[in-house]
Amino acid sequence: SLEFLNGDILNVTWTNWRTGDVVFANTTCFDDNMMNKLSDRAMMMKKGTFLITVTKRIPSAQDFTVLEHEMYPMSWGQATIYIHQKTTEPHKPKKTEDSDDED
């Protein structure tokens, strides 16, 4: 089945990171803190899941491989699309000073 969710990707109350096969996040305007939170949530995805981001790569390089990246025209100009694939089994992120306790 196919399900589209439109909302706050960091709101874990409606986002089930464990069951998705493909996750898209337009990360163009995400700051480092938001990218780190996205990365923390992505750790819970199953191995083999695809994560597609715009302009920025996921910071957790040890858990993802970038399969492809290419520039595409957007309404605001050119942007790089990154297609990542999860290479590790689901796990909770290691706690850091910037991590929150929402999980």
C-alpha positions as CSV (number, residue, x, y, z in Angstrom):
1,S,0.0,0.0,0.0
2,L,1.0,3.6,-0.4
3,E,0.5,6.2,2.2
4,F,1.3,9.9,2.0
5,L,1.8,11.9,5.2
6,N,2.1,15.7,5.2
7,G,3.2,17.3,8.4
8,D,6.1,17.8,10.8
9,I,8.6,15.0,10.0
10,L,10.1,15.3,13.5
11,N,6.7,14.7,15.2
12,V,7.0,11.1,16.2
13,T,3.4,10.9,17.4
14,W,2.3,10.4,13.8
15,T,5.5,9.2,12.1
16,N,6.2,5.5,12.2
17,W,9.8,5.3,11.1
18,R,10.0,1.5,11.4
19,T,7.6,0.6,8.6
20,G,8.3,3.0,5.8
21,D,10.1,1.9,2.6
22,V,10.6,5.3,1.2
23,V,10.8,8.6,3.2
24,F,11.1,12.0,1.6
25,A,12.2,15.2,3.4
26,N,12.6,18.5,1.8
27,T,15.6,19.5,4.0
28,T,16.6,22.6,2.1
29,C,15.9,25.0,5.0
30,F,16.7,22.6,7.8
31,D,19.4,23.9,10.2
32,D,22.0,21.5,11.8
33,N,19.8,20.8,14.8
34,M,16.9,19.7,12.6
35,M,19.1,17.6,10.4
36,N,20.5,15.9,13.5
37,K,17.0,15.2,14.8
38,L,16.0,13.8,11.4
39,S,19.1,11.6,11.5
40,D,18.1,10.4,15.0
41,R,14.6,9.4,13.7
42,A,16.1,7.8,10.6
43,M,18.1,5.4,12.8
44,M,14.8,3.6,13.6
45,M,14.1,2.8,10.0
46,K,14.6,-0.7,8.8
47,K,17.6,-1.8,6.8
48,G,17.1,-1.1,3.1
49,T,14.7,1.9,3.5
50,F,15.3,4.7,1.1
51,L,15.5,8.3,2.5
52,I,15.4,11.1,-0.1
53,T,16.5,14.6,0.9
54,V,16.8,17.9,-0.9
55,T,20.0,20.0,-0.7
56,K,21.5,18.3,2.3
57,R,22.8,14.8,3.1
58,I,21.7,12.9,6.2
59,P,24.5,13.4,8.8
60,S,24.5,9.8,9.9
61,A,26.9,8.6,7.2
62,Q,27.7,5.4,9.0
63,D,24.1,4.1,8.7
64,F,23.4,5.2,5.2
65,T,24.9,5.0,1.7
66,V,24.2,7.7,-0.8
67,L,23.1,5.8,-3.9
68,E,22.7,8.8,-6.1
69,H,22.9,12.6,-6.0
70,E,22.1,15.0,-8.8
71,M,21.1,18.6,-9.4
72,Y,17.5,19.2,-10.4
73,P,15.7,22.5,-11.2
74,M,13.2,23.6,-8.5
75,S,11.0,26.6,-8.4
76,W,13.7,28.5,-6.4
77,G,16.6,27.3,-8.5
78,Q,18.9,24.3,-8.7
79,A,18.9,21.8,-5.8
80,T,20.7,18.5,-5.2
81,I,18.5,15.5,-4.6
82,Y,20.1,12.8,-2.4
83,I,18.9,9.2,-2.4
84,H,20.2,7.4,0.7
85,Q,19.7,3.8,1.6
86,K,19.8,2.5,5.2
87,T,22.5,0.0,5.6
88,T,22.1,-1.0,9.3
89,E,19.4,-2.6,11.3
90,P,17.0,-0.3,13.3
91,H,18.5,1.2,16.4
92,K,18.0,4.1,18.8
93,P,20.5,6.9,18.3
94,K,23.3,7.5,20.7
95,K,22.4,10.3,23.1
96,T,24.3,13.5,22.6
97,E,24.0,17.0,24.2
98,D,21.6,18.0,21.3
99,S,19.4,14.9,21.5
100,D,16.0,15.2,23.0
101,D,14.0,12.6,24.9
102,E,10.9,12.4,22.7
103,D,11.4,8.7,21.8
